[in-house]
């Protein structure tokens, strides 16, 4: 199962992104940030890879000061998403 994980250094930003995605009727959830990423506050936003364009639009049109990155889980590992 492929999905993207949007990682922040702030819980507040994670929760705000979740709210914004839900306002666009996009399925997303808060999940624990995997240890191997070891970059953040401990929670991230998980959503389908097909939502990447909307995620990027929201990220770049809002002030997310603690945004750490987007990672694609390809079924085996987390890869930095460009």
C-alpha positions in Angstrom: 0.0 0.0 0.0 1.5 3.3 -1.1 0.8 6.5 0.8 2.4 9.8 1.6 3.4 11.1 5.0 3.7 14.8 5.6 6.0 15.5 8.5 6.3 18.6 10.7 8.3 19.6 13.7 5.1 21.0 15.3 2.0 19.1 16.4 0.0 22.3 15.7 1.0 22.3 12.0 0.2 18.6 11.6 -3.3 19.2 13.0 -3.8 22.3 10.9 -2.9 20.5 7.7 -5.3 17.7 8.6 -8.1 20.3 9.1 -7.3 21.9 5.7 -7.3 18.5 3.9 -10.6 17.6 5.5 -12.1 20.9 4.3 -11.3 19.7 0.7 -13.0 16.4 1.5 -9.7 14.5 1.4 -9.2 11.5 3.5 -6.3 11.9 5.8 -5.3 10.9 9.3 -2.9 11.7 12.1 -0.4 8.9 12.6 2.8 8.4 14.6 5.9 9.5 12.7 8.1 6.4 12.1 11.3 6.3 14.1 13.5 6.0 11.0 12.4 9.5 9.9 13.2 10.9 13.4 12.5 14.4 12.3 9.5 15.7 14.0 7.1 16.1 16.9 6.0 12.5 16.8 2.8 12.9 14.7 2.4 13.3 10.9 -0.4 13.4 8.4 -1.0 10.4 6.3 -3.0 10.4 3.0 -3.1 8.7 -0.4 -0.4 9.5 -2.9 -3.1 10.6 -5.3 -3.7 13.7 -3.1 -0.1 15.0 -3.6 -1.1 18.0 -5.7 -3.7 19.3 -3.2 -1.3 18.7 -0.3 1.4 20.7 -2.0 -1.0 23.5 -2.9 -2.1 23.7 0.8 1.4 23.5 2.1 2.7 26.3 -0.1 -0.3 28.6 0.3 -0.2 28.5 4.1 2.4 29.4 6.6 3.8 26.0 7.8 7.0 27.1 9.4 7.8 23.6 10.8 7.2 21.6 7.6 10.0 18.9 7.5 9.1 17.0 4.3 6.9 14.7 2.4 7.7 11.0 2.3 6.3 8.3 0.1 5.9 4.8 1.7 6.2 2.4 -1.2 5.3 -0.7 0.8 8.9 -1.3 2.0 10.5 2.0 2.9 10.0 5.8 3.2 11.4 7.8 0.3 11.8 11.6 0.3 9.1 12.9 -2.1 10.2 15.6 -4.5 
